[in-house]
């Protein structure tokens, strides 16, 4: 293959520009940057070279076809039209990776299955034999991406993701992918620093990923040289002579690179177990004659004294409160890191990779550059500093746009929370506006010591309100300290969001026995008439921010309600445990034949009736029924095409003869609900019990499709266990 091939390289979000430059340096042409990837062209040698030498890519793909997909048949036929006999033989093994969904292809496993069927059917018809599927080390990996009604089917030339270099056999608690580490180093200027002999120090090195990647950059070692295999090696069009020549060239470059004088690269960590993991990884990378790691507390961080070092780079990925550490103590850690940099490393460059840039401000250094990156799904910042006096921050933090009233200055903790709220508002506000979403979760215990959920509501009257629910503090937290933190939350929220204090509702969820109360109890003496109206999709809905623990609108179920609207046209819809019947309103407005909403709370049914009336819907076609849903299902003789079953996790209401425990009772509930489901219908089952486990064996007679990921919007992605959701069909 000497003719140019269309190729595509994927990468972590935030590294696209660097990947573009890297591919250009490797000889790629016709480059086009896109989100999380770069399209380019080149010959077969370039394809191999990028697999071997790209420090930043995840995958190198060779697109074979791109076509519209209207239904499963068009997906199958389009995939079958590809000349697969040119790429794999009947004795080969394959696997299909499928990404994306549409109205016709809603499940990635189904999409992968249709493409697999198309491939094996074509090869069987041509050769009389069919290849088999192997998820572990297949001969050929096929990549399919469905987006906006079109699917692109590609050969995955890389096989396993290219971030897997082969050296990292052990890792710490919160590891960083190797290609992200390489991207951080390149952004921080390490290639130039290494070229002039500057050193690199990682004071919190973990399992050593930054160290190994830095060494491979400095010594001109191809990152793919230590891999056991690539995806192209069993491809029928593979040119082994070209590949062996490129690999031999990389071996010679590594030998020459290691023969040159190398910069000092050292790592430290206070955790002995991760230091041992780093040592093992360094040995696996064959760099143990060069790289040095040792156990050392941050308090003793100094420049190595065995020789005079050229100013270099201090780079590290400290804990930042998302998965490790406590933010209160981390503030002190970052402050101390800044002090050590000022004392021991004047004239050096420094890079801090963090998911909490507010912590970076504790260092007392002004960042000269800031790059937005992603550590998996987690948005992060790379803060770059020059350690010199002009960058020292001695003044108080820059004030917020919304200044507190005189005499009401925020405490340091409240200020940190306010900063996080404003950051979230900037990010989520753009998304919500684009998606036409008026009510969304802004903050969900992002900072562990401020353990609360903050929801933002834009009313139909053009006003903004906030709803704050504090989570119960663990028993280990002193009650006085918990109260102080709640006071800081109350100070920070209106300040950060520019909302009048009387437009903010505060609630505290305290652990109590089931006998002590329920979500039905009123929490405030605020007048009942003070209800607000918000819009979601086509529906106008009533919320109450003050009187009850919940507001009448579970925001995490927004995608479920909108999905019901998509599915409800001309359907008979049953809403069990209907709460305020918001899903019924969506179904009705979408053209449901009729809806029936069942709940045993007269309070909620009254609320539901208001929601229906507000949208011009009558309760004759859209009926409400006060009943215990478990008992109601036992006597029901009606059929429905679409059913929503979203029960509480636990209920011991006096109106029930027994106790509802969703983990224990879900099989019976689902089976009883399925008796009410018409042929060809769909049951949507959802639960907010975080520890819930679906008993698939007991429900084996049904088709169970887990759609949880599709039903968690951006504002709840921080907390993906907020609910679980399945489609259940016969």
N, C-alpha and C positions, 0 to 999 in steps of 0.2 A: 504494500500500500504506500505508494509514493505521492499520490494525490492528497491534497489537504483534506483532513477529516474535521467535521464539526465536533467540537468537544465542549464539555461544561464541567467546571470545577465548583464544588460546593465548599462552604467554609462557615465558621461561626459568625453570627451577626456582629458587625462592627469591624471585621477584618477584610471587607471586600476591597477597599482601596489598596491595602497592602498586598493582597493576593493578585490584584491586577498588575501591580509593579513587579511582583515576583514572576508571574507568568510571562510578562513582557521580557524580562531579563533572561528567561529560559528559551526565548525564541518564538513565543506564541504570536499569532497575528489575528487581526479582525476581532480585537478584544471588546467586550461589552459588559460593563458592570451591572449587576442587578442585586436584589436583596439576597444576602447569604450565598452569593456565588458570582462567577464570572464566566461568560461564554467566550470561546476563542476557537481558533482553528490551527491546524498543524499536521505534520505527517505522523506516521506510526512511531517514529523515533521520539518525537516530541511528546506523544502520549505516554510512552514509557518513561521518559525523562521527568515529566511532571509527577508521575507516581513515585518515582525514586527520590526526587529532589525537593518537592514542594514541602515546605515547613508549615504551611498554613491551611492547606486544603483538607477537607474530610473525604471527598470522593472525586474521582476523575471519571466522568461519564461520557460514553459515545452514543449520542442520540441516533436511533434507528428510524423512528417514525413519530409523527405528531398529527393527531387527527381529532375531530370532534366526537364526543360521546354523548348520545342522547338516551341510550338505554344499554342494558347488559349485552344485547346482541351486537350493537355497534362496537362495543368494547371488544367482544370476542372476535368479530369479523376483522376489525382493524388490526388486532394483534396477530391473527392468523395469516394476514396478507404479508407479513414480514417474512423474508426468506431465511427462516431459522436454520435450515440445513447448511447455510454458509457459516454458521456460528457454533453449532454444537452437533454432536453425533448422537445416535440412538443409545449409546452406552454411557453418555454423559449424565451427570447429575446437575440439577439446577435449583434455584430458589428465586422467588419473585418478591421484591420489596415494593409495596404499594403505599403511596402517600396521597392524601386528599380525599374529597368526597363530593358528591353532587346529589341532586334530587333522585337520580336513578341509581347511583352507586354510593350508598350511604355507609358502607362498611369496608374497611381496608382489606380485611381477610377475604371478603367476597370478591373485591376487585382483583386481588392477587390470584385467587382461584380461577377466575375467568381467563386471565392471561395465561396462567399455567396450562389450563385446558386447551387453549388455542395453540400453544406451542407443541404440546405432546400430540395433539390430534394431527397437526400438520406433519410432524416428523413420522408419525405412525403411518399416515397415508402415503408418504414418499418412500419410507424405508421398510415398512412393515413392522417396525419396532418402535417403542416409545421410551424416552428417557425417564428417569425417576427424580423425585424431589429429595434433596438433602439439605436440611437447615444448617448442618455443621459442615463447614468447608466444602461447599458445592463446587463443581467444576466451573460453573458459570452463574454469576449473580446478575439478575435483571432488575432494573430500577424503573418504576412507573410512577409518574406524578400527574395527578388529575387536578386541574385548576381552571376555573371559569369555563367549564364544559368541554375542555380539551385535555387529552392525555398525551404525554410525551413518554415514549418507551425507549430506554437506553440500556446499553451494556455497561455494567459497572466494572471498569477496568481495574479499579483498586482492590475490589474484594472487601475485606474488612476495612473499616474507616482508617484513613491514613494517619490519624492521630495515634494509633496503636503502633508505636515504633518497635516494640518487642523487648524494650529494656525494663519497663516498669512492671515488675512481678509483685511488688508490695506497695501499699499506699497508706496514707494517713486517713484522718477522719473526713476531711473535706478536700479531696484531691482536685487538681486543676488538669484539664486535658492538655496533652503535650503541644498541640498546635496553637492553643490559646496562649500557653506559656511562651512559645516562640513569637507569637504576635506581640505580646507584651514587651518582650526583649527588643524586638525590632522597633516598636514605637518609642521605647526608652532610649534608643540610640546606641544599643550595645554593639552592633557590628562595627560602627565607627570607633567606639571607645576601645574595643578589643584590638582593632587594627593598629592603634597607636600604643598598645601595650597597657592600657588601663585595666585595673582589677575589677572583680565583681564580688560583692558580699551579699548574701541573703541571710539576715539575722533570724528569720523564722522560716527555715527552709522546708519544714515538713518532710515529705519523702523524696525531695531533691529534684523535682521536675524542672524548675527554673535553672538549676545548676547544670543538669545534663544538657538541656536545650542550649544554654549559653555556651557550653563547651563545644557542642557540635557546630554551632555557628562559628565560633572562633577558629576551630580546626578544620573547617570546610568539610565536615562529615555529612554525607547524604543521610537525611533522617530515615529513609526507607531501607537503608542498607542492612539493618538488623532484623528486618521482617522475614518471616519464614516463607511467605508466598504472597502473590498478588493475584487479582482476579483474572488477569489476561493470560495466565500461564497455561490454561487448558482451553483457551479459545481457539477455534479451528483456524482463524486467520493470524494466529500468533506468529511473530517472526523471532524465533529463539536466537538467531545469529545477531540480530540487532540488539536484543535485550542483553545477551551475554557481553557484547562489546560495551554497552553503556554501564553495565554493572562492574566490569573490570576497570573502566575509567574511574568510577566512583571509589573503588578499592584503592587505586593508585593515588587519587586525590586525598583520601583519608591518610594513607601512609605518609604522604608528603606533608600534610597539615600537622600531623602529630610529631613529625621530625623537627618542625620549626619551634622556636621558643614560644611558649604559651603564656597567656596572662594568668594572673592569680585568680582562682575561682574557689571561694570558700562558702560553706554554709554552716549555720548554727541553729540549734533548736533546744528548748528546755526539756522537751519530751524525749526520753531515751529510746522509747519504742520506735518513734518515727525516725530518729537518727539511724537506728539499725536498719529500718526499711530503706532509708536513703543510701546507706552503705551497700546494701544488696543490689539496689537498682544501678548504682554507679559501677559496681563490679559487672553486672549484666551488660552494661553499655561499654565495657572494656575501657573505662576511663579512670580506674582506681589508681593508676600511677600518677595521676594529675590532680583530680578533684579531692578536696579534703572537707570532711564534715566532722563536727564535734558537738558535744552537749554543752550548751552555754546559755545562761540566762541573759535576757535583754539588758539587764542592769550592768553586766560586765562587757557589753559590746565595745570593742576597740578595733582600731586598725591592726592587722597583723604586724608584728615587730621584727620578724626574722629577716626582713629586707625592706628597703625603701620602695614604696609603691607609688606608681603614678596615680594621680586622681582618677577614680573610676566611677563605678555605679553601685549604689546600694539599692537593691530591688527586693521587694518582698510582698507576700500575700498574707497579711495578718488576719486573724479572726475578726469578723465584723458584725457579730450579733445575729446573723441569719440562722446559722446552724450551730455556731460555737460561741461560748463565752456569754458573759452578761455585760450589757452595754455600760452599766455604771463602772465596772472595773475596766472595760475596754477604753473608756475615755482616758483613764490614767495610763493605760498601756501606750496609746498613741502619743500622749503627752510626753511620756518618757522616751519613746522612740525619737521624737523631735529633738529632745534635749541631747540624746546621744549623737544624733547626726550633727548638731551644731558644735558639740564639743570635740568629737573624734573625726569628723569627715568634712571639714571646711574645704570648699573648692570642688567637692564631688557632686555628681548628679545623683538624684534619688527618685525612685518610682514606687508608689504605693498602690496596689491593686485592691480595691475594696468595694463591697456592696453597700457600704454606708459612708458616703462622702462627707457627711457631717462629722464623723469621727476623724476624718483627715484634717479637719479644721483644728482639732485639738493639738496638732503637732507644732503649732506656732510658726509654720512656714507657709508662705504664699505660693500656691501652685502656679507655675508659668504655663502649663498646658494641662488639659483635661480631655480624656478620650472616653467615649461611651462604648462599652463592650458588654458581652453577655457571657456569663459563666453558666453554661447550660441555659435554662430558661430565666436565670436570675440576672436582672440588669445590674451592671457594675460600672465603676469608674476607675480609670487609670490616671492617677494624679502624678504629675512630673514636677520636680523641684530642682533648682540649683541651690546648693547649701552655701549661701553667702549672706552677708549681713543685710543687703538690700532686700532680701526675701523674708527677713524675720518679721513676724507679726507681733507687735507689742500693744497695739490698740485693741479696744473692745471689738467684739464681732459687729459686722455691718448690720444696721437695723433693718427690720422687715419693712415691706411696703406699707403694711397697716400697723402704724405705731400704737402701742398701748396708751391709755390715758395717763397723764402725769400721776406719779405715785403708784402706778400699776405695772411696773417693769416686771418682765417674766423672770422666773428663776432659771438657772442654767438648764435644768432638766426640762422645764416647760418650753424653753427656747428651742432645745433640740427637737422636741416633739413638734413644735410649730414649724420648724424647718422641714421636717419630714412630711407634714401635711401639705405644705406648699409645693414641695417637690412632686408628691403624688397628684395633687390637683393639676399641676401643669401637664403631667403625662396622661392621666386618665381623662382630664377635661377634653383634650383634643380627640381622644378615642370616642368618648361619649357623644361629643358633638357630631362627629362623622357618622356614628351609628344611630343618631337621633334617639339617644338614651337620656332620659331626664332624671333618673334616680339610680344611683350606683354606690357601691361600697368604695370609700376613699382610703380607708386605713383599717387593717385587721391585725392588731398586735404586732406591727412591723418591728417595734422596739419592745422587747419582752417585758421590761419593767413598766411600760405603759400598755397594759394588757386590756385593750378595749377595741371595739369595732366602731368605726365612724362612717355613717351613711349620709350621703348628700342628696337632698330632694329639691328639684326645681319645680315649683308648682305652676299650675295653669295661669295663675295670677301674676307670674313673672317674678316671684320671690324665691329666695333660697332659704332652706332650713337644713339643720343637721340633727341627726339622731345618734346619740352616743350610748353604747351599751358596754359597761365594764364587765369583764369576765371575773369570776371569783378567783381571788388570789389563793395560791396554795397555802397549806397550813404553816409552811416554813416561813412565810412572810409575816412579819409583825403587823398587827392590825393598824397601829399608828402610822407605820410606813405606808401601808396600803391606802390609808385615808389621805396621806400627804400626796401620794402619786395621783389619786383621783382628783384632788384639788388642783394639781398641776395640769391635768387633762382639761379640767373645766376652765382654766386660765388660757390654755393654748388654743383650744378649738375656735372660739369666736375671733380671737386675735389673728390666727393664721388664715382663716377663711374669709375674713371681712364680713361676718354675719353678726347681726345684732344678737346680744346675749339672750334676749327673750325668744329668739328663733332657734335656740338649741335645746334639745331635750336630752336629759341625762338619766340613765337607768343603771342600776347595779344588780348584777345577777349574783345572788348569794346562794351558796349551797345550803339546801334544807331538805328535810324528809319530804316524801310525796304527800304526807298528810298536812304539811304546813301551809300549803297554798298551791295555786296553779297559775298558768298564764292568763286565765280568764279574769283574775282579780284586777280591780282598778288600782292604779299606782299613784294617781294624781287627782286632786280636786279641781283641776282645770275644767272649765265648762265643756260639756259634751258637744255643744254646737261649734266648737273650735276645731272643725275638721278641715282637712286640706284636700285639694283635688290635683292629681297628677295624671300625666298621659304616658301610656306604655303601648307601643305599636298603634293599633287603631283604638284601643280602649282608654277610657277615662275612668280612673279608679279613686276611691276615697281612702285616705289614710288618717290615722290618729297617732300622733307622735307622743302623746303624753299619758293617756289613761291606762294603757295596757303594756305588758312587757314587749309584745310585738306590735307592729304598726298597721297590720292588715295587708301587707304586701311583702312576701318573702323574696328579697331581691335576687338571691342565688338561683331561684327557679325561673327567672326571666326567660332564658333560652327554652325551657320546657314549655312555658306558656306560649311562646311564639311558635314553637314546633307544633303545638296543638292547633294553633290558628292555621298553620299550613296544612294540617291533616284533616281538619274538621268539616270541610265543605260537603254539604249534603249528608253528613254523618249524624247518627244518633249518639250523643255524647253523655257519658255518665261520669260525674265528678264525686268520688268517694272521699270522705273526710275533707269536705270542700273548703273549710275555713271561710274566707270571705268571698268565695266563688269567683275569684279573678280569672281562673282558667276557663270557667264557664262563660264569662263575658267575652273572652277572646274567641272561644269556639262559636258563640252566637254571632258575633260580628263577622266571623269568617264564613257564615252561611250554613251552620249546622242545622239539620232538620229540626232537632229539638235538643234541649239539654235538661238533665236532671242532676241536681246538686244535693248531696246528703251530708248532714252533720247533726250532731246531737246538741250543739250549743245554740240556743235562741239568740244570744248576743251576736254570734257570727252570722247567723242566717238573716238577722235584721240588717247587718252590714252588707251582706250579699244582695239583699233586696235593693238597698240603696245603690249598689254598684250597677245592678241591672237597669234600674230606673234612670240613672244618670246617663246611660247609653241608649235610652229609648227602647228598652227590651222589656217585654211583659213577662210576668211570672206564670202565665198560662202556658205559653210555648216553652218557657225556660223555668221549669218548676224547681222549688226548694222543698226539701222534706227533712223534718226534724226526726232523727232516728239514730240509734246505735248501728253503725255501718256493718259490724260483724253480724248482728242479729238480722239486719235488713237483708243482707245477702242470702241468708238461709231461707228466706220466704219469697225472695224476688222471683218473678216469672217473666220479666221483660228481657228483651235482647237489645244490645247496643253495639255499634260499630267501632266505637272508640271509648276507652275507659281510662281515667286517671285514678290510680290508687297511690295516694301519698299519705299514709297514716302517720300518727305521732310515734315516736320511739317507745313511749310508755304512757299508759293512761289507766287510772284507777277511779274514774269518775263514778259518783254515786248512782248515776243513771245507767251504769253498766252492771250486769250481773257478776262479772268477773273482772280480771285485769288484762289489759292488752300489753303484751311484750312483743315488739315487732320481730326480734331475733327468734324468739320461740314460736311465734304465731304466723310468720309470713307465709309459710307453705300453705297453711289452711286458708289464709286470706286470699292468696293468689289463685288457688284452685277454685274457691267459691266465686271469685270475681270472673274467672275464665268461663264458668258456667253461664254467666250473663253475656258473654262475648259472642257476637254473631260470626258466622263462617266468614273467613277472610278479614276479620277485625283485628285490632291491635289494642293490647293493654300496655299502658305506660306505668311501670312501678318505680317508685322513688322512695328513698329514705334518707334521713339526715343523721342516722345513728352511725357514728364514725367507726365503731368496732364491728359494724354489720358484715356478715358473711352469708352470701346467697347459697342456699342448699340446692345446688344444681342437680345432684343425684335424685333428690325427691321431686324435682321438677323436670325430670328428663323427658317427659312426654311432650314438652313444649320447646319451641325455638326461642332461645334467650339471646338477645343482642345487647351487649353492654354499650350504652351510649353516653356514659358519664362524661367522658372527655369532651364530647360535642355539646354538653349542657352546662359547661362551666365557662363563663365569659371572662374577659380579661380582668375585671375587677375582683374576681374570686380565685384567680389562678395562684395567688399566694397560698391559698388554703384549699388544695384540690380535694380534700376529704370532706368538704362542706356538705356534699350529698353524693349519693350513688343513684344511677338511673338505668333501667333496662326497658327494652321493648320485648314484650312477650306475645308470641303468636303460636297458633297450633301448627 
